[in-house]
Amino acid sequence: MKHGIELKINGDAYEVLVSSNQTLLEVLRDKLGLMGTKRGCDLGACGACTVLIDGEAYLSCITLAMDAVGKDITTIEGLSQGGDLHPLQRAFVEKGAIQCGFCSPGMILTAGAILDEEERPTEESLKKKMAGNLCRCTGYKKIVEAVLSVAKQTETED
Amino acid sequence: MRLPKFDYVEPRSIKEASSILSDDPKAKILAGGTDLLVNMKHRVELPSVIVNIKRIPELDFIEEKNGSIRIGALASLKSVYGNPLIEEKLPALTLAASSVGSYHHQIMGTIGGNICQQNRCKFFNQSKWWRSSREPCLKTGGETCYVVNKKGTCYSSYSGDIAPALLVMNATVRLESNTGVREASVEDLFSGDGKTPLHLEGGEILTHVIIPEKAATGFSMYMKFANRESIDFPIVGMALWASMERKEVRVSFTAVDRRPIRARGVENFLRGKYLSEEILGEAVGLASKEGAPVKTSLYSPSYKRKLMGLLLKSALKEAMRRQRR
């Protein structure tokens, strides 16, 4: 059965017709054309499909679209403000934390959620929390460096 | 990978959810979805109706009441390990909750869902394509359990991290249906049948977990050995609770049987004894005899038995350090 629902994504309201068995990932990519959110394992193990729901990192491939009604969804498309990259996006570019780029949206959103929760995570705590995001280019070192550099920036601003 | 088709409902009360469940035995509860939706993508679970209980307001809480700690079924694993009261009084639960899956799973996953997760097995947790090379196994509707190549019993193993921690705390769960409410010990919640791991009457929903006041009077910990330390199910998991004053130790294991088990042989041996290096060896030997591990994963039963002993050894050593203080 199809349901007409409203999803709030990156501050905009989208009205979509979805089946109950459609995941949030399918709706984002196939219905709304928001291709920044990646389909990796599609089984909740790789983190490529990470989106923020009410500020927390969720796996959109194992979240029903119906379940996201009434929540604030942020995808990678919603991070930059007025054409400027988000500090995490800039850090990923500057530190060379992007190779093929497939894991980057998930990595950046997870890192964003972590930094919101813990302003200055230790390297150990950051690595533990980001362990659910896989990078098959194995560029983990640069990714951790990039996230920690943003955490450090906020420190100097204080 | 598309999910199979199903009807979807969002009940607003436990009673409403329960009557849907009792009317249709093929209906399933959705909480965090990290177990159910993955199994559905693999077509090993094909519910007719998904009953999303997350819109029921009164199920997400952590509170202390008359000394006991009560946790709502919808409390996320992250909120469990992030709770200072639990961290101070029930460290085993903090350790268990923070060891589940990845950060995402801890945000999405709920304590009720973790307890009620499906049993696991290398023949069951596979894609439809992988499974298509042979007749369905017993758990997926066939006749034979390929783990032991016998008919009649499903040997899949229970692999949750939270249940063993609750077992050593003598915790109970509240089960509510549209016809009544009952409390059951966590131990009695599990049936020991791999095919239907939970002892639930028609329409019953686990609404919250109750951890008795006395659980906070002892030292507790949870340890897990997994393929990947960061995000994996346990190869073997172990919880230990110890009261130095009462000279009482409680031990439980997960992923070594069709249900999470209390290691009563070890507990009886350690009762009334002062923990020391001399008795460590015997306790470790007894731990390896508990449970009934079979080859449900890539790891052999003998390897699992060895791990059970080693985990107990590390935990008892930690308990001994505290005993001396």
Chai-1 contact restraints between the chains, C-beta under 6 A:
chainA,res_idxA,chainB,res_idxB,connection_type,confidence,min_distance_angstrom,max_distance_angstrom,comment,restraint_id
A,S20,B,Y8,contact,1.0,0.0,6.0,A-B,restraint_1
A,N21,B,L3,contact,1.0,0.0,6.0,A-B,restraint_2
A,N21,B,K5,contact,1.0,0.0,6.0,A-B,restraint_3
A,D42,B,M1,contact,1.0,0.0,6.0,A-B,restraint_4
A,L43,B,V38,contact,1.0,0.0,6.0,A-B,restraint_5
A,G44,B,T34,contact,1.0,0.0,6.0,A-B,restraint_6
A,G44,B,V38,contact,1.0,0.0,6.0,A-B,restraint_7
A,E56,B,I107,contact,1.0,0.0,6.0,A-B,restraint_8
A,A57,B,H104,contact,1.0,0.0,6.0,A-B,restraint_9
A,A57,B,I107,contact,1.0,0.0,6.0,A-B,restraint_10
A,Y58,B,M108,contact,1.0,0.0,6.0,A-B,restraint_11
A,L59,B,H104,contact,1.0,0.0,6.0,A-B,restraint_12
A,I62,B,G33,contact,1.0,0.0,6.0,A-B,restraint_13
A,I62,B,L37,contact,1.0,0.0,6.0,A-B,restraint_14
A,M66,B,Y8,contact,1.0,0.0,6.0,A-B,restraint_15
A,K129,B,Y103,contact,1.0,0.0,6.0,A-B,restraint_16
A,A131,B,S102,contact,1.0,0.0,6.0,A-B,restraint_17
A,A131,B,S230,contact,1.0,0.0,6.0,A-B,restraint_18
A,A131,B,I231,contact,1.0,0.0,6.0,A-B,restraint_19
A,G132,B,S102,contact,1.0,0.0,6.0,A-B,restraint_20
A,G132,B,Y103,contact,1.0,0.0,6.0,A-B,restraint_21
A,G132,B,H104,contact,1.0,0.0,6.0,A-B,restraint_22
A,G132,B,I231,contact,1.0,0.0,6.0,A-B,restraint_23
